[in-house]
Amino acid sequence: MHQQLLAQLTKFALTDAEILITGATGTGKEVYAAFAHQQSQRAKAAFVPVNCGAIPDQLFENELFGHVGGAFTGAQPRAEGLVAAAEGGTLFLDEVDTLSLSCQVKLLRFIQQKEYRRLGETRLRRANVRFIAATNADLLVAVKAGRFREDLFFRLRVIPIEVPPLWKRKVDIAPLLDHYAAYYAELYRANPITFDASALERLENYSWPGNIRELENCVQYLTCLQLDHAIHAEDLPLLNVEEEDAPNDVASGLSFQKAKRELVTMFEREYLEEALRRSGGNIAEAARASGKARRAFFELMRKHGIRAVSSVQPAGSAESDNGANEVSPISPKSKEPPPLPFRSKSKAT
């Protein structure tokens, strides 16, 4: 499955057509987007990830397009913006479903025209960037519900790429384990871990609710643990939801898919409540600790009917003046994800 995705992306990378990557959280959408960039003619220029869920509506144009001196009160003399940082390269729009409708209008015009103005400037600038977007949401459902513009959906979905969850890609589990074992052994200057038959069986039959991110964390933890033997099944830091809840689900006559959905719902709710408890009800702090954008974290709270007493409001609502709790979009200098495992042999010239 992984090699098929790489082969597809290698072929599509040779064009400048927009790519929309869909898949559950933790499936490696940004890594696949970076791979498409690396295989393209734009590989020597920047790959700039933008976390759309971390940009408040009122800062959207400034973050993307930049501003000139005096454009607004307190403005720095000049800010280039993320579009300028991606000039000649690729602009990766992660969590594009979290953009408000007003921001979607601005993004649609920019993608269509490839032209923009910095705030406070009359000069029209031309952008030479390729767009790759990603989402873990069903955009078609969002379109029908009026939360996402239909014209933007079809503008982004020129080349649709779906990344399946890890439980549907069991053939990829062993190569991923080998890749991350070698990666973290080198990173931590430690001995690479190995797995015995019981551990491999457990890993291959696990449902991986956190997908590749959970697998990577598992290998990272075990590498840090530095046991003096091959990893056994009982050494694995996996969730026990399957063993604890499967008998009741079977007894109740639930279908596999329905039982799984209920388990995922239970896990999400308990995780959110624990994250909020640890942060004292501070939504922004809980979101940062969980690795999710504040708006996406708040949407999960709304989904599960969870309330938290906090002075920090969800993204898109009124913000405090000092911006101390603001989550910044990923900058071009951010830490890159680990190298893509077992790469495709082909490379764009």
VOMARVO-856150 format. One line per 2 residues: number of its first residue (from 0); for each residue z, y, x of C-alpha. Coordinates in steps of 0.25 Angstrom, whole numbers, always signed. Layout:
<kevos>
NUM) Z Y X ~ ...;
</kevos>
This chain:
<kevos>
0) +0 +0 +0 ~ +4 +10 +11;
2) -9 +7 +19 ~ -17 +9 +6;
4) -11 +23 +4 ~ -14 +26 +19;
6) -28 +22 +17 ~ -30 +30 +5;
8) -24 +42 +11 ~ -32 +41 +24;
10) -45 +41 +16 ~ -40 +53 +7;
12) -35 +61 +19 ~ -49 +64 +23;
14) -51 +73 +12 ~ -43 +86 +7;
16) -41 +81 -7 ~ -28 +83 -13;
18) -19 +70 -13 ~ -8 +67 -23;
20) +2 +57 -18 ~ +12 +51 -29;
22) +23 +41 -27 ~ +38 +40 -29;
24) +48 +47 -20 ~ +49 +41 -6;
26) +35 +34 -6 ~ +30 +42 +6;
28) +21 +52 -1 ~ +23 +63 +10;
30) +20 +53 +21 ~ +7 +49 +14;
32) +3 +63 +12 ~ +6 +66 +27;
34) -3 +53 +31 ~ -14 +59 +22;
36) -13 +72 +30 ~ -13 +65 +44;
38) -25 +57 +40 ~ -33 +70 +36;
40) -41 +80 +43 ~ -29 +89 +42;
42) -20 +80 +50 ~ -19 +91 +61;
44) -13 +101 +52 ~ +0 +102 +45;
46) +5 +92 +34 ~ +14 +101 +25;
48) +23 +94 +15 ~ +28 +103 +4;
50) +39 +99 -6 ~ +35 +105 -19;
52) +49 +102 -25 ~ +56 +110 -15;
54) +48 +123 -17 ~ +54 +132 -28;
56) +43 +138 -37 ~ +45 +152 -32;
58) +43 +148 -18 ~ +31 +139 -20;
60) +20 +149 -16 ~ +28 +154 -4;
62) +31 +141 +1 ~ +17 +136 +0;
64) +9 +149 +3 ~ +19 +158 +11;
66) +21 +173 +10 ~ +19 +185 +18;
68) +29 +195 +22 ~ +36 +203 +11;
70) +30 +194 +0 ~ +44 +193 -6;
72) +58 +197 -3 ~ +63 +190 +9;
74) +50 +185 +13 ~ +48 +181 +27;
76) +37 +189 +35 ~ +27 +177 +32;
78) +27 +163 +28 ~ +15 +154 +29;
80) +18 +144 +18 ~ +16 +129 +18;
82) +1 +130 +14 ~ -1 +138 +27;
84) +7 +127 +35 ~ -2 +116 +29;
86) -15 +124 +33 ~ -26 +114 +37;
88) -16 +102 +33 ~ -10 +96 +21;
90) +0 +102 +11 ~ +8 +91 +5;
92) +14 +94 -9 ~ +26 +85 -11;
94) +33 +84 -25 ~ +21 +92 -31;
96) +26 +88 -45 ~ +39 +97 -43;
98) +31 +110 -43 ~ +32 +119 -55;
100) +20 +122 -63 ~ +19 +136 -57;
102) +19 +131 -43 ~ +9 +120 -48;
104) -1 +131 -52 ~ +0 +138 -38;
106) -2 +125 -31 ~ -14 +121 -39;
108) -21 +134 -36 ~ -18 +133 -22;
110) -23 +118 -21 ~ -36 +122 -28;
112) -39 +135 -21 ~ -32 +132 -7;
114) -29 +147 -7 ~ -16 +154 -8;
116) -9 +167 -5 ~ +4 +169 +3;
118) +15 +177 -5 ~ +13 +192 -3;
120) -1 +190 +2 ~ -15 +193 -5;
122) -23 +185 +5 ~ -28 +172 +0;
124) -27 +161 +10 ~ -35 +148 +10;
126) -27 +135 +13 ~ -33 +123 +20;
128) -23 +112 +16 ~ -24 +98 +9;
130) -14 +95 -2 ~ -7 +82 -4;
132) +3 +82 -15 ~ +14 +71 -18;
134) +23 +68 -30 ~ +33 +57 -35;
136) +30 +62 -49 ~ +20 +57 -59;
138) +11 +70 -60 ~ +3 +65 -71;
140) +16 +64 -80 ~ +20 +78 -75;
142) +6 +84 -79 ~ +8 +78 -93;
144) +22 +84 -94 ~ +17 +97 -90;
146) +25 +98 -77 ~ +13 +97 -67;
148) -1 +104 -69 ~ -12 +94 -72;
150) -22 +102 -63 ~ -13 +102 -51;
152) -11 +87 -53 ~ -26 +84 -53;
154) -28 +94 -41 ~ -18 +86 -33;
156) -22 +72 -37 ~ -35 +72 -30;
158) -31 +60 -22 ~ -19 +52 -29;
160) -11 +44 -20 ~ +1 +35 -26;
162) +11 +30 -16 ~ +18 +18 -23;
164) +33 +16 -22 ~ +38 +7 -11;
166) +41 -5 -20 ~ +27 -6 -23;
168) +23 -6 -9 ~ +31 -18 -3;
170) +20 -21 +7 ~ +24 -7 +14;
172) +39 -10 +15 ~ +38 -18 +28;
174) +29 -8 +36 ~ +37 +3 +31;
176) +50 -3 +36 ~ +43 -6 +50;
178) +39 +9 +50 ~ +52 +15 +47;
180) +60 +5 +56 ~ +51 +9 +68;
182) +51 +24 +64 ~ +66 +25 +63;
184) +69 +16 +75 ~ +61 +26 +83;
186) +67 +38 +77 ~ +81 +34 +79;
188) +79 +27 +92 ~ +84 +14 +85;
190) +80 -1 +85 ~ +70 -3 +73;
192) +76 -11 +62 ~ +71 -24 +57;
194) +73 -31 +43 ~ +76 -46 +41;
196) +70 -54 +29 ~ +81 -50 +19;
198) +79 -36 +22 ~ +64 -36 +21;
200) +65 -43 +8 ~ +75 -33 +2;
202) +66 -22 +6 ~ +53 -27 +1;
204) +60 -30 -13 ~ +67 -17 -14;
206) +62 -7 -24 ~ +63 +5 -14;
208) +66 +16 -24 ~ +66 +26 -13;
210) +52 +21 -8 ~ +48 +23 +7;
212) +59 +33 +9 ~ +70 +23 +5;
214) +63 +13 +15 ~ +63 +23 +26;
216) +78 +27 +23 ~ +81 +12 +23;
218) +75 +10 +37 ~ +81 +23 +43;
220) +95 +19 +38 ~ +94 +5 +44;
222) +88 +10 +57 ~ +100 +20 +58;
224) +109 +8 +55 ~ +104 +0 +67;
226) +109 -14 +63 ~ +109 -25 +74;
228) +101 -34 +65 ~ +89 -34 +57;
230) +91 -27 +43 ~ +96 -37 +32;
232) +94 -34 +17 ~ +109 -30 +16;
234) +107 -19 +27 ~ +97 -12 +18;
236) +101 +1 +12 ~ +94 -1 -1;
238) +98 +3 -15 ~ +104 -9 -23;
240) +98 -5 -37 ~ +90 -17 -38;
242) +100 -27 -36 ~ +111 -20 -44;
244) +102 -16 -56 ~ +91 -27 -56;
246) +99 -38 -64 ~ +103 -28 -75;
248) +89 -23 -76 ~ +84 -38 -77;
250) +94 -41 -87 ~ +91 -29 -96;
252) +76 -33 -96 ~ +71 -21 -90;
254) +57 -21 -84 ~ +56 -19 -69;
256) +50 -5 -70 ~ +61 +0 -80;
258) +72 -6 -72 ~ +67 +0 -59;
260) +65 +14 -66 ~ +80 +13 -71;
262) +85 +10 -57 ~ +77 +21 -51;
264) +83 +31 -62 ~ +97 +26 -59;
266) +95 +28 -44 ~ +89 +42 -46;
268) +100 +46 -55 ~ +111 +41 -46;
270) +105 +46 -33 ~ +104 +60 -39;
272) +118 +60 -44 ~ +123 +56 -31;
274) +115 +66 -23 ~ +120 +77 -32;
276) +134 +72 -31 ~ +133 +73 -16;
278) +127 +87 -16 ~ +138 +92 -26;
280) +127 +94 -37 ~ +118 +102 -27;
282) +104 +98 -32 ~ +97 +104 -20;
284) +106 +97 -10 ~ +105 +84 -17;
286) +90 +85 -17 ~ +90 +88 -2;
288) +99 +76 +0 ~ +90 +67 -8;
290) +77 +71 -1 ~ +71 +76 -14;
292) +66 +90 -18 ~ +76 +98 -26;
294) +67 +99 -38 ~ +63 +84 -38;
296) +78 +81 -37 ~ +81 +90 -49;
298) +70 +84 -57 ~ +77 +70 -54;
300) +90 +76 -59 ~ +83 +81 -72;
302) +77 +67 -74 ~ +90 +60 -73;
304) +98 +71 -81 ~ +107 +74 -69;
306) +114 +88 -68 ~ +120 +94 -56;
308) +129 +106 -55 ~ +122 +114 -43;
310) +119 +128 -40 ~ +106 +123 -35;
312) +94 +123 -45 ~ +82 +114 -45;
314) +70 +119 -38 ~ +62 +129 -47;
316) +74 +135 -53 ~ +82 +147 -49;
318) +85 +146 -34 ~ +97 +153 -26;
320) +93 +165 -18 ~ +97 +159 -4;
322) +88 +146 -6 ~ +99 +138 +1;
324) +96 +126 -7 ~ +81 +127 -7;
326) +73 +115 -2 ~ +62 +119 +7;
328) +49 +112 +6 ~ +45 +103 +18;
330) +39 +112 +29 ~ +28 +108 +39;
332) +39 +106 +49 ~ +47 +96 +41;
334) +50 +82 +47 ~ +38 +73 +44;
336) +40 +59 +38 ~ +40 +47 +47;
338) +26 +43 +51 ~ +19 +35 +40;
340) +21 +20 +42 ~ +9 +11 +45;
342) -2 +21 +45 ~ -16 +19 +41;
344) -25 +16 +53 ~ -36 +26 +48;
346) -35 +41 +52 ~ -44 +53 +48;
348) -52 +58 +59;
</kevos>
